[in-house]
Amino acid sequence: MKVIVDLNKCNDHGQCVYSAPEVFSLNGRGELSFRDEAKDLYVSDELDESLRDALEEAADICPMQAIEIEG
C-alpha cells in the first residue's frame, strides 16, 4: 500500500498529522514535510498494512481531499 499526496491541493492544515503521525508530519515552516521531498505529487514507498486505518482516516479528514491510498 502507498499513500499519494497531491501537494497542489494540500493547504498544510495538518489534520493528517493527528490521524497518522507515523506517516505525516509538519516541517519547521509548518508545511507538510513531504514538500521537502516533492513539488507536485508525493508517492510514498510501500507502507505496512497496519497503517491502513490511520491512513484512511487521514484521507477522510483532509479538508482538501489531497490524500489517496493506493493498494
C-alpha positions as CSV (number, residue, x, y, z in Angstrom):
1,M,0.0,0.0,0.0
2,K,1.2,3.5,-0.8
3,V,0.0,7.0,0.1
4,I,-0.2,9.7,-2.6
5,V,-0.5,13.3,-1.6
6,D,-1.4,16.0,-4.2
7,L,0.8,18.8,-2.9
8,N,-1.1,21.2,-5.2
9,K,-4.3,20.6,-3.4
10,C,-2.8,20.4,0.1
11,N,-3.0,23.6,2.2
12,D,-1.0,22.3,5.1
13,H,-3.9,22.1,7.5
14,G,-2.2,19.3,9.3
15,Q,-5.2,17.2,10.1
16,C,-3.4,14.2,8.6
17,V,-0.7,14.5,11.2
18,Y,-3.2,13.9,14.0
19,S,-4.7,10.9,12.2
20,A,-1.5,9.2,11.1
21,P,1.6,10.7,12.8
22,E,3.6,7.6,11.8
23,V,3.4,8.8,8.2
24,F,2.6,12.6,8.2
25,S,4.5,15.4,9.9
26,L,5.0,19.1,9.5
27,N,8.4,20.7,8.9
28,G,9.8,23.7,10.7
29,R,7.8,26.0,8.4
30,G,4.5,24.4,9.4
31,E,4.2,22.7,6.0
32,L,3.6,19.0,5.3
33,S,7.1,17.6,5.4
34,F,6.6,15.9,2.0
35,R,7.1,19.3,0.5
36,D,10.8,18.9,1.3
37,E,10.9,15.8,-1.0
38,A,8.4,16.6,-3.8
39,K,6.9,19.5,-5.6
40,D,3.6,18.4,-7.1
41,L,2.9,14.8,-6.1
42,Y,4.3,12.8,-3.3
43,V,4.2,9.0,-3.6
44,S,5.4,7.0,-0.6
45,D,7.3,3.8,-0.5
46,E,5.4,0.7,0.4
47,L,3.8,1.2,3.8
48,D,2.8,-1.5,6.3
49,E,-0.8,-2.7,6.1
50,S,-1.1,-2.0,9.9
51,L,-1.2,1.7,9.0
52,R,-4.3,1.4,6.7
53,D,-6.9,2.5,9.2
54,A,-4.9,5.6,10.2
55,L,-4.3,6.5,6.6
56,E,-7.9,6.0,5.6
57,E,-8.9,8.4,8.5
58,A,-6.2,10.9,7.3
59,A,-7.6,10.7,3.8
60,D,-11.2,11.2,5.0
61,I,-10.4,14.1,7.3
62,C,-8.3,16.0,4.8
63,P,-10.3,19.2,4.1
64,M,-8.7,19.5,0.6
65,Q,-9.1,15.7,-0.2
66,A,-5.4,15.7,-1.2
67,I,-4.6,12.2,0.1
68,E,-5.2,9.0,-1.8
69,I,-4.4,5.4,-0.7
70,E,-3.2,3.0,-3.4
71,G,-3.2,-0.7,-3.0
